[in-house]
């Protein structure tokens, strides 16, 4: 396989969104299904490694897909931070 040469911006955007959608499915969905149905946490760790392999392979052959996966990580971290700040403020306030 050769590295993808993008001929238009639309191809880059398509690969970005594929990476943005596929990465959380591999990083969260596959391990969750494996833990719930197979009941083996070691197998779930393999699902997380599958997500990392996706990022590495996508980074070599389809760089915009890997950038989409990394963008998804950043978005998930930002949402988690905002939710934790919200919960910290709500739980520590005097409203009851």
C-alpha contacts under 8 A as a table, 3 or more apart, distances in Angstrom:
res1	aa1	res2	aa2	distance
1	X	61	X	7.44
2	X	61	X	6.39
3	X	60	X	6.62
3	X	61	X	4.33
3	X	62	X	6.41
4	X	61	X	5.83
4	X	62	X	5.56
4	X	63	X	7.86
6	X	9	X	7.49
6	X	11	X	6.24
6	X	12	X	6.59
7	X	11	X	7.12
8	X	11	X	5.56
8	X	12	X	6.93
9	X	12	X	5.13
9	X	13	X	6.25
10	X	13	X	5.03
10	X	14	X	6.05
11	X	14	X	5.08
11	X	15	X	6.23
12	X	15	X	5.25
12	X	16	X	6.09
12	X	64	X	5.90
13	X	16	X	4.98
13	X	17	X	6.24
13	X	64	X	7.69
14	X	17	X	5.35
14	X	18	X	6.21
15	X	18	X	5.03
15	X	19	X	6.19
15	X	62	X	7.52
15	X	64	X	5.60
15	X	65	X	4.71
15	X	68	X	7.44
16	X	19	X	5.23
16	X	20	X	6.12
16	X	64	X	5.06
16	X	65	X	4.68
16	X	66	X	7.39
16	X	67	X	6.43
16	X	68	X	4.30
16	X	69	X	7.63
17	X	20	X	4.77
17	X	21	X	6.12
17	X	65	X	7.30
17	X	68	X	6.05
18	X	21	X	5.30
18	X	22	X	5.85
18	X	65	X	6.35
18	X	68	X	7.21
19	X	22	X	5.19
19	X	23	X	5.72
19	X	64	X	7.63
19	X	65	X	4.34
19	X	66	X	6.03
19	X	67	X	7.25
19	X	68	X	4.53
19	X	69	X	4.72
20	X	23	X	5.92
20	X	24	X	7.35
20	X	65	X	7.43
20	X	68	X	4.43
20	X	69	X	4.79
20	X	70	X	7.71
20	X	71	X	6.71
20	X	72	X	5.24
21	X	24	X	6.23
21	X	25	X	6.86
21	X	69	X	7.68
21	X	72	X	7.82
22	X	25	X	5.21
22	X	26	X	6.31
22	X	69	X	7.58
23	X	26	X	5.17
23	X	27	X	5.90
23	X	51	X	6.28
23	X	54	X	7.63
23	X	55	X	7.89
23	X	69	X	5.28
23	X	72	X	7.33
24	X	27	X	4.80
24	X	28	X	5.47
24	X	29	X	6.85
24	X	69	X	7.81
24	X	72	X	7.30
25	X	28	X	5.58
25	X	29	X	4.61
25	X	30	X	6.46
26	X	29	X	5.74
26	X	30	X	5.34
26	X	31	X	7.64
26	X	47	X	6.79
26	X	48	X	6.96
26	X	50	X	6.76
26	X	51	X	5.08
27	X	30	X	6.63
27	X	31	X	6.98
27	X	47	X	6.85
27	X	48	X	5.17
27	X	50	X	7.58
27	X	51	X	5.11
28	X	31	X	5.78
28	X	32	X	6.12
28	X	48	X	7.48
29	X	32	X	5.19
29	X	33	X	6.15
30	X	33	X	5.24
30	X	34	X	6.16
30	X	44	X	7.32
30	X	47	X	5.64
30	X	48	X	7.76
31	X	34	X	5.01
31	X	35	X	6.09
31	X	43	X	7.53
31	X	44	X	4.19
31	X	45	X	6.77
31	X	46	X	7.66
31	X	47	X	4.98
31	X	48	X	6.44
32	X	35	X	5.24
32	X	36	X	6.12
32	X	44	X	7.07
33	X	36	X	5.19
33	X	37	X	5.92
33	X	38	X	7.78
34	X	37	X	5.46
34	X	38	X	5.21
34	X	39	X	6.66
34	X	40	X	6.90
34	X	41	X	7.74
34	X	43	X	6.68
34	X	44	X	5.54
34	X	47	X	7.88
35	X	38	X	5.64
35	X	39	X	4.61
35	X	40	X	5.56
35	X	41	X	5.81
35	X	43	X	7.62
35	X	44	X	5.92
36	X	39	X	5.66
40	X	43	X	5.44
40	X	44	X	6.62
41	X	44	X	4.88
41	X	45	X	6.39
42	X	45	X	5.17
42	X	46	X	6.62
43	X	46	X	5.00
43	X	47	X	6.63
44	X	47	X	4.96
44	X	48	X	6.66
45	X	48	X	5.12
45	X	49	X	6.37
46	X	49	X	4.96
46	X	50	X	6.21
47	X	50	X	4.93
47	X	51	X	6.71
48	X	51	X	5.20
48	X	52	X	6.68
49	X	52	X	5.04
49	X	53	X	6.18
50	X	53	X	5.07
50	X	54	X	6.17
51	X	54	X	4.98
51	X	55	X	6.45
52	X	55	X	5.09
52	X	56	X	6.33
53	X	56	X	5.07
53	X	57	X	6.02
54	X	57	X	5.31
54	X	58	X	5.82
54	X	66	X	7.94
55	X	58	X	5.13
55	X	59	X	5.85
55	X	65	X	7.98
55	X	66	X	5.23
55	X	69	X	6.82
56	X	59	X	5.03
56	X	60	X	6.41
56	X	66	X	7.49
57	X	60	X	5.23
57	X	61	X	6.26
57	X	62	X	7.77
58	X	61	X	5.27
58	X	62	X	4.76
58	X	63	X	5.88
58	X	64	X	7.92
58	X	65	X	5.90
58	X	66	X	5.16
59	X	62	X	5.64
59	X	63	X	4.42
59	X	64	X	7.55
59	X	65	X	7.17
59	X	66	X	4.98
59	X	67	X	7.70
60	X	63	X	6.32
62	X	65	X	5.56
62	X	66	X	6.83
63	X	66	X	5.17
63	X	67	X	6.29
64	X	67	X	4.89
64	X	68	X	6.17
65	X	68	X	5.07
65	X	69	X	6.43
66	X	69	X	5.01
66	X	70	X	6.25
67	X	70	X	5.04
67	X	71	X	6.00
68	X	71	X	4.91
68	X	72	X	6.19
69	X	72	X	5.04
69	X	73	X	6.44
70	X	73	X	5.01
70	X	74	X	6.34
71	X	74	X	5.04
71	X	75	X	6.15
72	X	75	X	5.00
72	X	76	X	6.09
73	X	76	X	5.17
73	X	77	X	6.19
74	X	77	X	5.14
74	X	78	X	6.15
75	X	78	X	5.07
75	X	79	X	6.14
76	X	79	X	5.16
76	X	80	X	6.06
77	X	80	X	5.09
77	X	81	X	6.10
78	X	81	X	5.10
78	X	82	X	6.23
79	X	82	X	5.13
79	X	83	X	6.12
80	X	83	X	5.15
80	X	84	X	6.09
81	X	84	X	5.15
81	X	85	X	6.16
82	X	85	X	5.14
82	X	86	X	6.11
83	X	86	X	5.04
83	X	87	X	6.12
84	X	87	X	5.08
84	X	88	X	6.04
85	X	88	X	5.05
85	X	89	X	6.20
86	X	89	X	5.25
86	X	90	X	6.11
87	X	90	X	5.09
87	X	91	X	5.77
88	X	91	X	5.35
88	X	92	X	5.96
89	X	92	X	5.38
89	X	93	X	6.07
90	X	93	X	5.42
